[in-house]
Amino acid sequence: MPQIAEVIKKLQNLNEANYKTAVEFIYFLSDAQEKETSPDKKIRRSGLGKGIIKSPEDLDQYNDEIAELFGVV
């Protein structure tokens, strides 16, 4: 089995699309394992509404102003 540091390094070298796919797969496996060990526990996974919920195109319009209000900028 590869060392965790080696796996992390490989993840960091992936392009954005492949990184996202790998992370989603890791969460899928983790959720499946958790269901096996605790069948009574309901698992809620982020991203479940992907493709169902639509965000407006101007959603990020005020990001800079909000960041400034929180002192991030």
Backbone hydrogen bonds in HBPLUS format (Angstrom, degrees):
<---DONOR---> <-ACCEPTOR-->    atom                        ^
c    i                          cat <-CA-CA->   ^        H-A-AA   ^      H-
h    n   atom  resd res      DA  || num        DHA   H-A  angle D-A-AA Bond
n    s   type  num  typ     dist DA aas  dist angle  dist       angle   num
A0006-GLU N   A0003-GLN O   3.06 MM   3  5.29 123.0  2.39 101.7 115.7     1
A0007-VAL N   A0003-GLN O   3.13 MM   4  6.52 155.3  2.19 152.0 158.9     2
A0008-ILE N   A0004-ILE O   2.88 MM   4  6.14 163.4  1.91 158.1 162.6     3
A0009-LYS N   A0005-ALA O   2.99 MM   4  6.14 156.4  2.05 142.6 148.8     4
A0010-LYS N   A0006-GLU O   3.05 MM   4  6.31 155.6  2.11 144.5 150.7     5
A0011-LEU N   A0007-VAL O   2.93 MM   4  6.22 155.2  1.99 149.9 157.1     6
A0012-GLN N   A0008-ILE O   2.92 MM   4  6.16 157.3  1.97 151.4 157.3     7
A0013-ASN N   A0009-LYS O   3.18 MM   4  6.41 132.1  2.42 138.4 150.0     8
A0013-ASN N   A0010-LYS O   3.21 MM   3  5.19 135.1  2.42  94.9 106.9     9
A0014-LEU N   A0011-LEU O   3.15 MM   3  5.40 161.8  2.19 108.5 114.2    10
A0019-TYR N   A0015-ASN O   2.85 MM   4  5.96 156.7  1.91 159.3 167.2    11
A0020-LYS N   A0016-GLU O   2.96 MM   4  6.12 162.5  1.99 148.4 152.6    12
A0021-THR N   A0017-ALA O   3.05 MM   4  6.31 159.0  2.09 145.9 151.7    13
A0022-ALA N   A0018-ASN O   2.88 MM   4  6.06 159.7  1.93 148.0 153.3    14
A0023-VAL N   A0019-TYR O   2.91 MM   4  6.16 163.5  1.94 155.2 159.3    15
A0024-GLU N   A0020-LYS O   2.94 MM   4  6.12 163.3  1.97 150.7 155.6    16
A0025-PHE N   A0021-THR O   2.95 MM   4  6.15 152.9  2.02 145.8 153.4    17
A0026-ILE N   A0022-ALA O   2.91 MM   4  6.19 152.5  1.99 147.6 155.3    18
A0027-TYR N   A0023-VAL O   2.98 MM   4  6.29 161.2  2.01 153.3 157.6    19
A0028-PHE N   A0024-GLU O   2.88 MM   4  6.11 151.0  1.96 143.3 152.2    20
A0029-LEU N   A0025-PHE O   2.89 MM   4  6.16 163.9  1.92 153.6 156.4    21
A0030-SER N   A0026-ILE O   2.89 MM   4  6.08 159.0  1.93 148.6 155.2    22
A0031-ASP N   A0027-TYR O   2.82 MM   4  5.96 161.9  1.85 150.9 155.4    23
A0032-ALA N   A0028-PHE O   2.94 MM   4  6.15 160.1  1.98 149.1 154.8    24
A0033-GLN N   A0029-LEU O   2.92 MM   4  6.13 158.6  1.96 149.2 154.8    25
A0034-GLU N   A0030-SER O   2.92 MM   4  6.13 156.7  1.97 146.8 153.7    26
A0035-LYS N   A0031-ASP O   2.89 MM   4  6.15 152.4  1.97 148.9 156.4    27
A0036-GLU N   A0032-ALA O   3.08 MM   4  6.35 148.5  2.19 142.3 150.5    28
A0037-THR N   A0033-GLN O   3.07 MM   4  6.38 148.5  2.17 147.2 155.3    29
A0038-SER N   A0034-GLU O   2.86 MM   4  5.96 141.9  2.01 148.0 158.1    30
A0041-LYS N   A0038-SER O   3.15 MM   3  5.69 156.0  2.21 116.9 123.6    31
A0050-LYS N   A0047-GLY O   3.12 MM   3  5.24 161.5  2.16 112.8 114.1    32
A0052-ILE N   A0049-GLY O   2.81 MM   3  5.20 158.0  1.86 133.4 138.8    33
A0053-ILE N   A0049-GLY O   3.14 MM   4  5.91 157.4  2.19 161.7 163.3    34
A0059-LEU N   A0056-PRO O   3.15 MM   3  5.36 149.7  2.25 118.9 117.6    35
A0061-GLN N   A0058-ASP O   3.03 MM   3  5.12 163.6  2.05 115.0 117.5    36
A0063-ASN N   A0060-ASP O   3.21 MM   3  5.31 172.1  2.21 115.3 115.8    37
A0066-ILE N   A0062-TYR O   2.96 MM   4  6.18 164.3  1.98 161.7 166.3    38
A0067-ALA N   A0063-ASN O   2.86 MM   4  6.01 160.9  1.89 151.6 157.3    39
A0068-GLU N   A0064-ASP O   2.95 MM   4  6.14 153.5  2.02 144.7 151.9    40
A0069-LEU N   A0065-GLU O   2.99 MM   4  6.27 151.5  2.07 143.9 151.6    41
A0070-PHE N   A0066-ILE O   3.10 MM   4  6.40 142.8  2.25 145.3 154.8    42
A0072-VAL N   A0067-ALA O   2.80 MM   5  5.02 163.0  1.83 154.2 149.9    43
A0071-GLY N   A0068-GLU O   3.04 MM   3  4.88 155.4  2.10  99.4 106.8    44
